[in-house]
Amino acid sequence: MKLRELAERLQCRIEGDPDIEISAVAGLETAGPGQVTFLSNPKYRAALRSTRAAAAILADDEQIERAPGLAPLALLRSANPYLDFARALGFFHPAPRYAPGVHPTAVVAKTARIGEGAHIGPYCFVDEGAAIGRNTVLHSSVTVYRDARIGDDCMLHAHAVIREACVIGNRVILQNGVIIGADGFGFAKDSAGRWQKIPQTGPTEIEDDVEIQANACVDRATVGRTLIHRGVKIDDLALVGHGAEIGEDTLLCGQVGISGSARVGKNCLLLGQVGCAGHLEIGDGAILTPQSGVAHDVPAGAYLSGAPVMDHKLWMKSSVALKGLPDLVRTVRELRAQLEKLTAQAPGD
């Protein structure tokens, strides 16, 4: 498409030749003629100076100086270059469309309801009483248990599993191997010291516009429900325990673990391998850095690190001090030896 058309679709302002033909989107260092790139992170400004792209998506106030000998770079001025880069990718790589219908190898129960335009792929299983919404796609080997409900325009990739009575909203994406509504980890010890299973009776509910990445698990509740609110994004290999609740537009990054009955607020960011104990609350807008261990409630807007968690700035100071701990211990031992020597040499009372 012409740069003019791309600018119109992104609602960006053009600086340069609007008739440049754009055929693809690429990164700063790999882009070439006919491709559009972007800059949102200042650390890549040097790459912008030497990129061979035909055009770049930049912030309104971003200045650019081209390396000598390179052709001028057309610009698309944007209020959010990273978002517009993502949108441009979607223009050049639209999601594939799947023909409606049920593959001959799929097993669909007689009482299951399949919405208009839905695609049920090879070797899928849809149990009694289940409902699949309009235009929803089930790739191969997806399993939908009894009485589960999946909304409209969803995309379930191969080997996703939706357990009994769970509810999936509209426009939800489940990547490969996601399991929604597996039994929560609940056991009670009897008088003989043996663990007895606690029935997990409450479903998992996923609201609209949620995406869950590969091999993540959202367990069903012991009682009540496990609830993932609208717009939540959950990364690979994350676990949301039974009865937990995750607030709108929160991100849970890779290998995050949320224990049972915990509450995570809106617009939170839990980075890789954060571990959260059960029955606590993380307030809206909190940020927890990688490998943080949360054992108590977290106030809204907090920025925490470490295990157990503490204020991020204090954690950084503590980390620096920790590196000097061996020298500090050595100094203390030397001072103790000197003190003992002086004490031994002192005259008696």
N, C-alpha and C positions, 0 to 999 in steps of 0.2 A: 504494500500500500504506500501511497505518497505520505511524506512527513506531515503534510497539511491534514490529511485524513486522520492520522494517528493523533495529532494535536487536538483535533476537534473531538475525537472520542475520549481523550484524556482530559479535555478542557484545560490544556496548557497553552501558554503563550510561546510563539515561535520567534527565535532569533536566527536568521540565516535563510537558506534556500528552502522554501516550502515544497518544492517539486522533487526533492530527493526521493528516490525509491527506497523504501525500507522493507527488507525481506525477513529480518530476524532480530531477536534480542540476545545480547551477549554481555559477558563481564568486561570490565575495563581493559584487562590485559589480553583478552582473547578476541575482542571484537575487531571486525574488519570492515571494508567497504560494504555499504548497503545494510549495515546493522546499527541498531541503536543500543546505547549502554546507559549507565546511570551512576550518580555519585550521591551517597547519603552519609557515608562515614568519612570524616575529615582525614583519617590516616591514609586514604587512597588518593589524595589529591595529586601526588606525584604521577601516579598511573594515568590520571585524567589528562595530565599535560602531554603525555606521549601516546595516548590511545589512538588507534587507527580507525575507530568507529566513524560512521558518517554523521551521527548525531548523538547527543547525550541529554538525559533528563537530569536537571539540576535544580537546586533551590533557587528561589527568586533572588537572593542576595549573594549567591556563590559566584566568586570571580574566577576567571580562567585565563591562563597564559599558555599558549601552545609552544611546544618545542620547535626550534628552527627547522625549516624544511618540510614541515607537515602541512597538509591541507587544512583550511579553516574547518572548524567543528560547528555544525548547526546545533542549536540548543532548544530544548523544550523546558521552559521555566515552570516549576511545579511547587505547590505548597507542601507536598509530601512526596519527594522523589522515590522513596522506597515503595510506597503504596502504588504509585503510578507505574513503576517498573513491574510490579507484580501484575497489575491490570494489563499492561502491554504483553506480558508473557501469555496471559489468557487469550488475547486477541490472536496471537500467532500459533497457539497450541490449544485450541478449543477441546473441551472434554469429548471423548468419543460417545457416540450415540448407539444404543442397543435396541434391536428390534423387539417389540413387545411379544410376549408369548411364554410358554412353558416348554423347556427342553424335554425331549422324550425320555431322557434318563432321570429327570427330577421326579421326586415322590411328593405329591401334594395331597393332603387329606381332603376328603369330600366336604368336610365342614369348614375348611379354610377359605378365606375370602381374598381374592387377588384383584387389586385395583386395575382400572383401565390404563393401558400402556406399560404395565409392569413387565420386567424381564426376569424370568426365573431360569438361571443357567444350569449347566450339566451337573447332575448328581446332588442337587440341592434337596433338602428335606424340609417340608413345611407341615407341621403337625396339626392335629385337630383344633379347631377354634381359633387358629392364628389368623391375623389379618395383615396383608401387605398393601401399602398405599399406592396411589397413582404414580406412574412413571418411576417407581423405585426399581433399582437394579440389584439383583442378587447374583453375584458371580459364582463360579463353580464351588460346589461342596459347602455352601452356606447352610447352617442348620438353625431352624426356627422352631422352638419348642411350643408346646400346647398353650393356647390362649395368649401368646405374645402378640403385640401390636406394633407395627412399623408404619410410620407416616409416609407422606408423599415426597417424591424427588430425593429419596435417600440412595446412597451408594454403599453396598456392603461387599467388601472384597473377599476373595477366596478364604474359606475356612473360618470365617467369623461365626460366632455362636450367640444366639439370643435365647436365653433360658425362659422357662415357663412364667407366663403372666407379666413379663417385663414390657415396658412401654418405650418406644423410640419415637421421637418427634419428627418434624419435617426437615428436609435438607441436611440430614445427619450423614456423616461419612465415617464408616468403620473400616479401618485398614485390615490387612491380612492377620488372621489369628486372634482378633479381638474377642474377648468373652464378656458378655454382659449378663449379669445375674447368676454367676456361679455361687455356690454356697459360701457364705461368710465363714471366717475361721472362728467357730464358736464351740467350746467344749467345757464341760463341768466335771470336776473330779469327785468320784464317789467315795464312800467310806473305806473301800479297799484300795484307794489310790489309783484307780483306773479312770481314764478319760472317757466321758460319755458325750456323744454328739448332741449339740443343741440344735433342734430343727431351725432352719432358716426360712421363715415363712413370708417375709416381705419382699416385694419385687424391687428391681432397679428401674428408675425412670430417667430417661434422657430427654431433655427438652430440645427445642429447635436449634439448628445451626451449630451443632456440636461436631467436632472431629476428634476421633480417638485413633492414635497411631498403632502400629503393628504390635501384637502380642501384649497389649495392655489388658488389665482386668478391672472390672467394676463389679464388686460382689453384691449379692442380694442381702437384705437386712434380716436380722433375727426376728424383729417385729417392726411394723411401720414400713419404711422404704429407704432405699439409698437414692439420692437425688442429685443429678448433674444439671445445673441450670443452663439457660440459653447462652450460646456462644463460647462455652468452655472448650479449650483445646488441651488434649492429654497426649503426651509423647509416648514413644515406644517403652514397653516394659514397665510402665507405671502401674501402681495398685491403689485403688480406692476401696477401703474396707467397708464392712457391712454397716449400714445405717449412717454413713457419712453424707455430708452435703457440701457441694462445691458451688460457689457463687458465680454469677454471670461474668463472662469474659475473663475468667481466671485461666492462667496457663500453668500446667503441671508438666515439667520437663522430664527427661529420661530418668527412669528408675526412682522417681519419687514414690514414697510410700505414705499413704494416709490411713491411719488406724481407725478402727470402728468408732462410730458416733462422733467423730471430729467434725467441726464446722469450719470451712474455709470461705472467707468473704468474697466480695466482688472485686474484680480487677487486681487480683493478687498475682504475684509471680514467684513460683517455687522452682528454683533451678535444680540441676541434676543431683540426684541422690539425696534430696532433702527427706528426712524421716520425721514423721509427726506422730506423737503418741495419741491415744484415743481419748475421747470425752473432753476435748479442749476446743478453743475457738481462736481462729486467726482472723483479725479484723480486716476490713476492706482496704485494698491498696497496699497491703504488706508485701515486702520483698524479702525473700530468704535465699541467701547465696548457696552455691553448691556444698553438699554434704553437711548442711546445718542439721542439728538435732533439736527438735522442738518438744519440750516436756511440760510446757505451761502455756497459758493463754498469751496471745500476741496482740498488742493493741493495733488499731487501724493506723495505716501509714508507716508502720515500723520498717526499718531497714536493718536486718539482723544477719549475723554470721556465727559460725562456730558450733561446737557441741559440748555442753549445752549452749544455746544461742545467747548472744549478747549484742549490744549495739555494734554496728559494722565498724565504725571508727575505732571503738575500744578494742574490737577483735584484731584489727590491723596493727594497733600499737602492741597488743599482747603477742601477736605473731612475731613482730620484730624483736621484742624482748626475749621471746623464747629462744631465738637463735643465739642470743648471748648468754643463755643459761649455763652452758658448760664453763665458760670463763668465769662467770659469777661464782659458781660452786668452787672452782679452783681457788679463787681469791679468798673466799670464806674459809676454806681449809687452811690456807697459808696464814691468814689472820688468827685463826684458832690456835694453830701451832705456835705462833709468836706469843699469843696471850698466855698459853700454858707455860711456855718457857719463861716469860717474865714473872708469872705467878710463882713458879718454882724457885726463881732466884731472889724473890722478895724476902726480906727478913721477917721472922715470925713476930706476932703481936707481943 
